[in-house]
């Protein structure tokens, strides 16, 4: 039996690209809420464009997940830990989808365009409505905070497996030969 011990190259590339984009966007988003600086207009446009990119990448990531089998967790991982890993992964995927969609809905409800680096503009999903805008603005922020929590859990577990357990879980998402 041929056991898969590493993620595919495409999975690694998508994972690490999205990690960089998502962390950058989350911290940019947090800084935008706290600031009225002159760079905020440009930051918002970049935030929207990278949000569209993240939504495109999560669609590609889900297709890639269907095409390429993922390595199984080691036998040493307890059932409760495996369940926690599964639920965290579900939370991460839900957040990767819900954060950009809630942002798009929020912008639509305020008749603000969502452009992808000026190449194309997404259609409005809802009509202009201040209550709808307020709801999705709040949802966007709350989901982003939950996303940060899921990321913290994911990174903590990866480091635990890589540095303490040394069971190959972290190495499965790293290029090269790692245990």
C-alpha positions as CSV (number, residue, x, y, z in Angstrom):
1,X,0.0,0.0,0.0
2,X,1.4,3.4,-1.0
3,X,0.8,5.8,1.9
4,X,0.8,9.5,1.1
5,X,3.0,11.4,3.5
6,X,3.2,14.8,1.8
7,X,0.7,17.2,0.3
8,X,1.0,17.8,-3.5
9,X,3.1,20.6,-4.7
10,X,0.0,22.5,-5.9
11,X,-1.5,22.1,-2.4
12,X,1.6,23.5,-0.8
13,X,1.8,26.4,-3.2
14,X,-1.9,27.3,-2.7
15,X,-1.6,26.9,1.1
16,X,1.4,29.1,1.5
17,X,0.2,31.7,-1.0
18,X,-3.1,31.9,0.7
19,X,-1.5,32.1,4.2
20,X,0.5,35.1,3.1
21,X,-2.4,36.8,1.5
22,X,-4.9,36.1,4.3
23,X,-2.6,37.1,7.1
24,X,-1.7,40.3,5.3
25,X,-5.3,41.1,4.7
26,X,-6.4,40.4,8.2
27,X,-3.8,42.7,9.6
28,X,-4.5,45.3,7.0
29,X,-8.2,45.1,7.8
30,X,-7.5,45.5,11.5
31,X,-5.3,48.6,10.8
32,X,-7.9,50.1,8.5
33,X,-10.6,49.9,11.2
34,X,-8.3,51.8,13.6
35,X,-7.1,54.5,11.2
36,X,-8.3,57.4,9.2
37,X,-4.8,57.8,7.6
38,X,-4.4,59.2,4.1
39,X,-3.4,55.8,2.8
40,X,-6.7,54.3,3.9
41,X,-8.5,54.7,0.5
42,X,-5.7,52.8,-1.3
43,X,-5.6,50.2,1.5
44,X,-9.3,49.6,1.1
45,X,-9.0,49.1,-2.6
46,X,-6.1,46.7,-2.1
47,X,-8.0,44.9,0.6
48,X,-11.0,44.4,-1.8
49,X,-8.8,43.2,-4.6
50,X,-6.9,40.7,-2.5
51,X,-10.2,39.6,-1.0
52,X,-11.4,38.7,-4.5
53,X,-8.1,36.9,-5.1
54,X,-8.5,35.0,-1.9
55,X,-12.1,33.9,-2.9
56,X,-10.7,32.8,-6.3
57,X,-7.9,30.9,-4.6
58,X,-10.2,29.1,-2.1
59,X,-12.3,27.9,-5.1
60,X,-9.1,26.6,-6.7
61,X,-8.0,25.1,-3.4
62,X,-11.3,23.2,-3.0
63,X,-10.9,21.8,-6.5
64,X,-7.3,20.9,-5.8
65,X,-8.5,19.2,-2.6
66,X,-10.8,17.0,-4.6
67,X,-8.0,16.2,-7.2
68,X,-5.2,15.4,-4.8
69,X,-5.4,13.1,-1.7
70,X,-4.2,14.6,1.6
71,X,-1.9,12.7,4.0
72,X,-3.7,11.0,6.9
73,X,-2.9,12.1,10.4
74,X,-0.5,9.7,12.2
75,X,-2.0,6.9,14.3
76,X,-0.6,8.6,17.4
77,X,-3.1,11.4,17.1
78,X,-5.9,10.9,19.6
79,X,-9.5,10.9,18.4
80,X,-10.2,14.1,20.2
81,X,-7.2,15.8,18.6
82,X,-8.3,14.5,15.2
83,X,-11.8,15.9,15.7
84,X,-10.3,19.2,16.8
85,X,-8.1,19.2,13.7
86,X,-11.2,18.5,11.5
87,X,-13.3,21.1,13.1
88,X,-10.5,23.7,12.9
89,X,-10.1,22.9,9.2
90,X,-13.8,23.3,8.6
91,X,-13.6,26.7,10.4
92,X,-10.7,27.8,8.3
93,X,-12.5,26.8,5.0
94,X,-15.7,28.5,6.2
95,X,-13.8,31.6,7.1
96,X,-11.9,31.6,3.8
97,X,-15.3,31.7,2.1
98,X,-17.4,33.8,4.5
99,X,-14.9,36.7,5.1
100,X,-14.7,37.7,1.4
101,X,-18.4,37.1,0.7
102,X,-19.5,39.1,3.7
103,X,-17.1,41.9,2.6
104,X,-18.6,41.8,-0.9
105,X,-22.1,41.9,0.5
106,X,-21.2,44.8,2.8
107,X,-19.8,46.8,-0.1
108,X,-22.8,45.9,-2.3
109,X,-25.2,47.2,0.4
110,X,-23.5,50.5,0.4
111,X,-23.2,50.6,-3.5
112,X,-19.4,50.6,-3.3
113,X,-17.8,48.7,-6.1
114,X,-15.5,45.7,-5.5
115,X,-12.8,45.8,-8.2
116,X,-10.1,43.2,-8.8
117,X,-7.1,45.4,-9.3
118,X,-9.1,47.5,-11.8
119,X,-9.3,44.5,-14.2
120,X,-13.0,43.8,-13.5
121,X,-15.7,44.8,-11.1
122,X,-17.9,42.3,-9.2
123,X,-21.7,42.8,-9.5
124,X,-23.6,44.0,-6.5
125,X,-25.2,41.1,-4.6
126,X,-27.8,43.2,-2.7
127,X,-29.6,46.5,-3.1
128,X,-28.4,49.6,-1.2
129,X,-29.6,49.4,2.4
130,X,-28.0,50.8,5.5
131,X,-29.3,48.1,7.8
132,X,-28.0,45.4,5.5
133,X,-24.7,47.2,5.3
134,X,-24.4,47.4,9.0
135,X,-25.2,43.7,9.4
136,X,-22.6,42.6,6.9
137,X,-20.0,45.1,8.3
138,X,-20.4,43.6,11.7
139,X,-20.5,40.0,10.3
140,X,-17.3,40.7,8.3
141,X,-15.5,41.8,11.4
142,X,-16.7,39.0,13.7
143,X,-15.9,36.3,11.1
144,X,-12.5,37.8,10.6
145,X,-11.8,37.6,14.4
146,X,-13.0,34.0,14.4
147,X,-10.7,33.4,11.4
148,X,-7.8,34.7,13.4
149,X,-8.7,32.3,16.2
150,X,-8.8,29.3,13.7
151,X,-5.5,30.4,12.3
152,X,-3.9,30.6,15.8
153,X,-5.3,27.1,16.5
154,X,-4.0,25.8,13.2
155,X,-0.5,27.3,13.5
156,X,-0.2,26.2,17.2
157,X,-1.1,22.6,16.3
158,X,1.3,22.6,13.3
159,X,4.1,23.8,15.6
160,X,3.2,21.3,18.3
161,X,3.4,18.5,15.8
162,X,6.6,19.9,14.1
163,X,8.6,20.9,17.2
164,X,7.3,18.7,20.0
165,X,5.8,15.5,18.5
166,X,8.0,15.5,15.4
167,X,5.5,13.2,13.8
168,X,5.6,14.5,10.2
169,X,2.4,16.5,10.3
170,X,4.2,19.9,9.8
171,X,6.7,18.4,7.3
172,X,3.8,17.2,5.2
173,X,3.1,20.8,4.2
174,X,6.7,21.8,3.7
175,X,8.7,21.3,0.5
176,X,11.7,19.0,0.8
177,X,12.3,16.2,3.2
178,X,11.1,16.9,6.7
179,X,9.8,14.7,9.4
